[in-house]
């Protein structure tokens, strides 16, 4: 007897994201939820290093380079505020801005 193959649809998920435009202050505020005057160039979630290409996001899969134009997405189901980068073409195919 063959198993019945079913179709599934992905549930809609609301996310928070910010496009990386080489503005460390803006990204720092997004990644840390801090609005301090003093900005560190590293934290447990990211670091900024021009020698490596700019913004490095620390993910569960390792460190990932975030190029200018990439989006940084806050993981919607993670209680620990984890982030990951996403290429702009994939982001635009997957998400649409809420009005």
C-alpha positions as CSV (number, residue, x, y, z in Angstrom):
1,X,0.0,0.0,0.0
2,X,1.4,3.4,-1.1
3,X,1.5,6.2,1.5
4,X,-0.8,9.1,0.6
5,X,1.3,12.1,-0.5
6,X,0.0,15.3,0.8
7,X,0.7,18.9,-0.1
8,X,1.7,21.5,2.5
9,X,1.9,25.3,2.4
10,X,4.4,27.3,4.4
11,X,2.8,29.3,7.2
12,X,3.2,33.1,6.9
13,X,5.8,34.4,9.3
14,X,6.4,38.1,10.1
15,X,10.1,39.0,10.4
16,X,12.2,42.0,11.2
17,X,15.0,42.8,8.8
18,X,17.4,45.6,7.9
19,X,19.3,46.1,4.6
20,X,23.0,46.4,5.2
21,X,24.1,49.7,3.6
22,X,27.5,50.0,5.3
23,X,26.1,52.1,8.2
24,X,27.6,50.4,11.3
25,X,25.6,52.6,13.7
26,X,22.2,51.7,12.2
27,X,23.1,48.0,12.1
28,X,24.5,48.1,15.7
29,X,21.2,49.6,16.9
30,X,19.2,46.8,15.1
31,X,21.4,43.9,16.3
32,X,21.7,45.0,19.9
33,X,18.5,46.8,20.6
34,X,20.7,49.5,22.3
35,X,20.6,53.1,21.5
36,X,23.8,53.9,23.4
37,X,26.1,56.7,22.4
38,X,29.0,54.3,22.6
39,X,29.1,51.7,19.8
40,X,31.2,48.6,20.0
41,X,32.4,47.1,16.7
42,X,31.7,43.6,18.0
43,X,29.3,41.6,20.1
44,X,28.3,38.0,20.6
45,X,26.2,38.3,17.5
46,X,28.4,40.2,15.0
47,X,31.6,42.0,14.4
48,X,32.7,44.6,11.9
49,X,36.0,44.1,10.1
50,X,36.9,45.9,6.9
51,X,39.7,43.4,6.3
52,X,37.1,40.6,6.0
53,X,34.7,42.6,3.9
54,X,32.7,44.4,6.5
55,X,29.9,43.0,8.6
56,X,30.3,39.4,9.9
57,X,27.2,37.8,11.4
58,X,27.8,35.0,13.9
59,X,25.2,32.2,13.1
60,X,24.7,28.6,14.3
61,X,26.3,27.5,11.0
62,X,29.4,29.7,11.6
63,X,30.4,33.3,10.7
64,X,28.8,34.7,7.6
65,X,29.8,37.7,5.6
66,X,27.1,40.2,5.0
67,X,27.8,42.2,1.8
68,X,26.4,45.7,1.2
69,X,22.8,45.2,-0.1
70,X,22.3,42.0,1.8
71,X,19.5,41.9,4.4
72,X,20.0,40.9,8.1
73,X,17.1,39.0,9.4
74,X,16.1,38.5,13.0
75,X,15.2,34.9,13.5
76,X,11.5,35.0,14.3
77,X,11.4,31.8,16.5
78,X,14.6,32.2,18.5
79,X,14.4,33.5,22.0
80,X,18.1,34.3,22.0
81,X,17.8,37.1,19.3
82,X,19.8,35.3,16.6
83,X,20.4,36.9,13.2
84,X,21.4,35.7,9.7
85,X,22.2,37.4,6.4
86,X,20.1,36.9,3.2
87,X,21.0,37.9,-0.4
88,X,18.7,40.6,-1.8
89,X,17.3,38.5,-4.6
90,X,16.3,35.7,-2.2
91,X,14.9,38.2,0.2
92,X,12.7,39.8,-2.4
93,X,11.4,36.5,-3.6
94,X,10.6,35.3,-0.1
95,X,9.3,38.5,1.7
96,X,7.2,41.5,1.0
97,X,7.1,44.7,3.1
98,X,4.1,45.1,5.3
99,X,2.2,48.4,4.9
